[in-house]
Every structure is written in structure tokens, then in C-alpha cells.
Amino acid sequence: MALTGWPAPWLWVVSSGLLLLVLVLLVSPRGCLARRNLRGLLMARSERLLFRIGYSLYTRTWLGYLFYRQQLRRARNRYPKGHSKTQPRLFNGVKVLPIPVLSDNYSYLIIDTQARLAVAVDPSDPRAVQAFIEKEGVNLVAILCTHKHWDHSGGNRDLSRRHRDCRVYGSPQDGIPYLTHPLCHQDVVSVGRLQIRALATPGHTQGHLVYLLDGEPYKGPSCLFSGDLLFLSGCGRTFEGTAETMLSSLDTVLGLGDDTLLWPGHEYAEENLGFAGVVEPENLARERKMQWVLRQRMERRSTCPSTLGEERSYNPFLRTHCLALQEALGPGPGPMEDDCFSRAQLLEELRRLKDLHKSK
């Protein structure tokens, strides 16, 4: 009589054969290379498993909030005036004010200077953001959250409680804390003369959004608040998507105008440009930008904003369609000309090389 719940006989045979093959590879005197490959495979799988467990704890349990609070305390002690010196951009009745928070994050205030109304983007340190609100003498009416990670959403509770009329916007797919107004792709948030469009850019998280401030009402450049999708010469990690998903999200950004100002969620410029120099050492635009960034960082000055036109010239994660970059990384497993899947493979390879470069 067969035992219920046990594997079928063919599965026993296959499993036993695989186990025997593993044992032969491990004990064979000529199996050194095979052992290294097998060990690497097992370690890689273990690292991925441990990461998934840690990531789930961070995003789905109170342990993530406790970790964020510890980050907040350490950063406040280490950088009492912020990790970087920032400069606001003032347009015709609109001010964009970057706020350095945590160890390398940026929050932002977008202010209608005539109506004295403000929108906060990713206010992870509520004390720092509140200090700028009071200094500017404005009324906070909206929080725009790009995604659920605590280093972008940690201030939602305190600020929304302090400012009773403040609405918290974000994607309903992302589990954003204290969300009051869910947004979908192409939804527009209107505050005074500010017209801010949400664009769905999944990949870093399932519900990641970026926010595009329309420049037309104030006759200035549009501003992209990119969260963890796009940085100066870099892009975010793909935690909850595939390379194809991330590539599609980056292509959404590529469709915007060259003069669009990029306001990213982190100060990663020096590290990212260093990596870009590894994959495209002859890129003169990158070299010029790197020299400027080094001068800025020597004085702890912020590198925000860049423009999308600049990013197209040196950011390797926006250049997967460029033949020069494809040739620099060598032939891929498939055709490379304008093929979505091959571009996604190239993006994945860039991400892998970036991680190796960072670990050195």
C-alpha cells in the first residue's frame, strides 16, 4: 500500500541520482573546480535566502521600524546639521528645498511661496522636516511617499499627526504607513499652483512611485523626485521585481525632457560615478561630472540636482541601448540591438558588477 504524502517513485530516483552526483563531485580528486562552483552556488543561494528573510522582517514587522529608529538616532548624533549642505532652487513662485536626513537620504519640501503651502517628499526624519517647515513659515498640506521603506516613510506618522490637514499620498500596493490618499499611475496632486503627477515605477518595490512637478505653471523646469528608482549616475536595487520591470520603469523616466531636474532619494553621486568610470572609462561627460562632484563632496555640499539630459550622457543604467556600453561589457547571451530582453540582461549585469565594485 502506498504511503500518502510521500513523493512518487520517479522523484525518489531523480533525487537519489542528484545526491550521488553531488557526492562524486565533492570527493573526486579532479573535482576541485566543480566543488568551487557547487560551493559558490550553495553560498549564493544561502545569501539570497538570508537576504529575503531579512528583507521580509524589515518591511513586514516591527523590527524594521526599530532598525529605522536606530538609524535615525545615530544619524542625528553624527550629523546634527545634516550629512550635506544643500541649496534651495527658487523659481517663479515655487521653491524646492532639499533636506539632508539620516546618513545619506534626502527629503524635500516643495513650496508654493505665494500661498505658503508645502508638500513634503519622503520625510524620513520628521524633526528635520518640521524645522524647515517652521523656518519657511509654511503650512504642510501633503506628504508624497515614493515607497514603503522606513528611510523614506518613517516620518509620515509624526508629521501627519502634527499637521491635521496633511494628506499622505502613495501607492496602495506598497503598504505605506499612514497612507490616506492612494495614487495610481498618472494621478495628479494639486496644491496651490503646484501640479504633481505620480508615475508608477515598480522594481525597487512593487508599488514604487516617482513624482513629477510640472514646470509649466511657474514657467520653469519640471522636477522629478525619483525616490530609489534613479540616482545621479545610478539606479535602485530590484528588491520586488525583475530586471525587465526595472528597465521599463527607467524607460518611463527616459521619456521625460532633458531639462527635467532630478532630485534623488540618496547622496550616492561619488560612488556611482566611480562605478560608471569602470564600465565606460572613455566617457568624457562622466569625467567632467566626476570632477565637479569631487569638488562638491570635499566641502560636503549636495550634488542635487542633476538633469535628465546629463544623466543620459553618463548614467550607465540609462544607457543600456548604447552600443559603446554593450561593447564594453562584452557579448551577451542574445542579440543586443534594441531588444527589450537583452537590455534587461545588460541592466542585470550592471547591477551585479556594481555590487562587486562596491564590495572591493
Secondary structure, 3 states (H helix, E strand, C coil): CCCCCCCCHHHHHHHHHHHHHHHHHHHCCCCHHHHHHHHHHHHHHHHHHHHHHHHHHHHHCHHHHHHHHHHHHHHHHHCCCCCCECCCEECCCEEEEEEEECCCEEEEEEEECCCCEEEEECCCCHHHHHHHHHHHCCEEEEEECCCCCHHHHCCHHHHHHHCCCCEEEECCCCCCCCCCEECCCCCEEEECCEEEEEEECCCCCCCCEEEEECCHHHCCCCEEECCCCEECCEECCCCCCCHHHHHHHHHHHHCCCCCCEEECCECCHHHHHHHHHHHCCCCHHHHHHHHHHHHHHHCCECCCCEEHHHHHHHCHHHCCCCHHHHHHHCCCCCCCCCCHHHHHHHHHHHHHHHHHHHHC
